[in-house]
């Protein structure tokens, strides 16, 4: 059920639905949408969800810095211990949660993830975030929304809506983690 690249699904299988240029354009669009919705970069905090949401958050922050000329606070959120599937997938590697010194209280927090599928990762992220403090607003930005929600969760900023069958697998690869940028459906 994971949406990310796994050893069982080699990068060469399936068809490419987003290449490096498509991903870059989608992230630029998401960056502008975030700025427009927030009316600038003030009190904005981007939290990337491990693993591939972290580099996406940094790319969005760089895009915003190019437009606004200001640095946007960026952090990392690990949701491993908040997941509701630990019994069925107990061998997840925990990552480090890093929140900028200003914390989350009173901020507009944008959770950044790679693929939105069932909504369970985002539910876990909301639980993890509530342990860190009380943001003024929480929004969600994803590169790919593939549908099939199991929980009432919707992304505020979407790079690409990609209708898929439940039997299909969406594989996202990023330069920072996999050596190339692409999204495939297998």
C-alpha positions in Angstrom: 0.0 0.0 0.0 2.9 2.5 0.3 3.1 5.1 -2.5 6.8 5.5 -2.5 9.5 3.7 -4.4 10.3 0.3 -2.8 13.0 -2.3 -3.7 10.2 -4.5 -5.1 9.3 -1.9 -7.7 12.3 -1.0 -9.8 12.5 2.6 -11.2 12.2 1.3 -14.8 8.8 -0.3 -14.4 5.6 1.4 -15.4 5.1 4.6 -17.3 6.4 8.1 -16.5 3.6 10.5 -15.7 5.7 13.4 -14.4 9.3 14.0 -15.5 11.8 16.4 -13.8 10.4 19.5 -15.7 6.8 18.6 -14.7 7.8 18.2 -11.1 9.6 21.5 -11.0 6.7 23.3 -12.6 4.2 21.7 -10.1 6.4 22.8 -7.2 6.7 26.4 -8.5 2.9 26.5 -8.8 2.4 25.1 -5.3 4.9 27.7 -3.9 2.9 30.5 -5.5 -0.4 29.1 -4.3 1.0 28.9 -0.7 2.2 32.5 -0.9 -1.1 33.7 -2.3 -3.2 31.9 0.3 -1.0 33.1 3.1 -0.7 36.6 1.7 3.1 36.4 1.8 5.7 34.4 3.7 5.0 35.9 7.2 4.6 33.3 10.0 4.9 30.5 7.4 6.4 27.1 8.4 6.9 24.2 6.0 7.1 20.8 7.6 8.2 18.0 5.2 7.1 14.5 6.1 9.7 11.8 5.9 11.0 10.7 3.5 10.3 12.4 0.2 8.2 15.3 1.7 11.4 16.7 3.3 13.2 17.5 0.0 9.9 18.8 -1.5 9.5 21.2 1.5 13.1 22.5 0.9 12.4 23.0 -2.8 9.2 24.9 -2.1 11.0 27.0 0.5 13.7 27.8 -2.1 11.0 28.8 -4.6 9.4 31.1 -2.1 12.7 32.6 -1.2 13.2 33.4 -4.9 9.9 35.1 -5.1 9.7 36.9 -1.8 13.4 37.4 -1.1 13.0 36.0 2.4 13.8 32.7 4.1 10.9 30.5 5.0 11.2 28.3 8.1 11.4 24.7 7.2 11.4 21.6 9.3 11.0 17.8 9.2 8.2 15.8 10.8 8.5 12.1 11.5 5.1 10.4 11.9 6.4 6.8 12.5 5.2 6.4 16.0 1.8 8.0 15.3 0.8 5.6 12.5 -2.1 3.3 12.9 -0.5 0.5 11.0 2.5 -0.3 13.2 1.2 -3.7 14.1 1.0 -4.7 10.4 4.3 -2.9 9.4 6.4 -2.8 12.6 9.8 -2.5 10.9 9.6 1.2 10.0 12.7 3.2 10.5 12.1 6.3 12.7 13.5 9.6 11.5 14.3 12.7 13.4 11.7 15.5 13.8 13.2 18.9 13.4 11.2 22.0 14.1 12.8 25.5 13.7 13.5 27.4 16.9 10.3 29.5 16.7 8.2 26.3 17.0 4.8 25.8 15.5 2.6 27.9 17.9 0.7 30.6 16.1 2.3 29.7 12.7 0.7 28.8 9.4 2.1 25.3 9.1 2.1 23.7 5.7 2.6 19.9 5.8 4.4 18.8 2.7 4.2 15.2 1.4 4.9 13.4 -1.8 1.8 11.2 -2.5 -1.6 11.5 -0.9 -3.5 8.2 -1.0 -5.5 6.9 2.0 -5.0 10.0 4.2 -3.6 7.9 7.0 -0.1 9.4 6.9 -1.6 12.9 7.2 -3.8 11.8 10.1 -0.6 10.6 11.8 1.1 13.9 10.9 -1.7 15.9 12.5 -1.4 13.9 15.7 2.4 14.4 15.7 1.9 18.1 15.1 -0.5 18.5 18.0 2.3 17.2 20.3 4.6 20.0 19.1 2.2 22.9 19.8 -0.8 24.8 18.4 -0.4 26.3 15.0 -2.8 29.0 13.9 -3.6 27.1 10.7 -2.5 23.8 9.2 -2.5 23.2 5.4 -1.5 20.3 3.2 0.6 20.4 0.1 1.3 17.3 -1.9 3.0 16.6 -5.2 0.6 13.9 -6.3 -3.0 13.2 -5.1 -4.0 9.7 -6.3 -7.4 9.5 -4.6 -8.8 6.5 -2.8 -9.1 8.3 0.6 -10.0 6.3 3.6 -10.2 9.4 5.9 -11.8 12.8 5.2 -8.6 14.5 4.4 -8.0 16.8 1.4 -4.9 18.6 0.2 -5.0 22.4 -0.1 -2.2 22.5 -2.7 -1.8 19.7 -5.3 0.9 19.4 -8.0 -1.0 16.7 -10.0 -4.3 14.9 -9.5 -3.5 11.4 -10.7 -6.5 9.1 -10.7 -5.3 5.5 -10.3 -6.7 2.1 -9.7 -6.1 0.7 -6.2 -4.1 -2.1 -7.8 -1.7 0.5 -9.4 1.4 1.8 -7.6 2.6 5.3 -7.8 6.4 5.5 -7.6 8.0 8.9 -6.8 11.7 9.4 -7.2 13.6 12.5 -6.3 17.1 13.6 -7.0 17.8 14.0 -3.3 16.8 10.5 -2.3 16.9 8.5 -5.5 19.2 10.3 -8.0 16.5 11.4 -10.4 13.1 13.2 -10.5 10.1 11.3 -11.9 6.7 9.9 -11.0 5.7 6.6 -12.5 2.6 4.5 -12.4 3.1 0.7 -12.3 
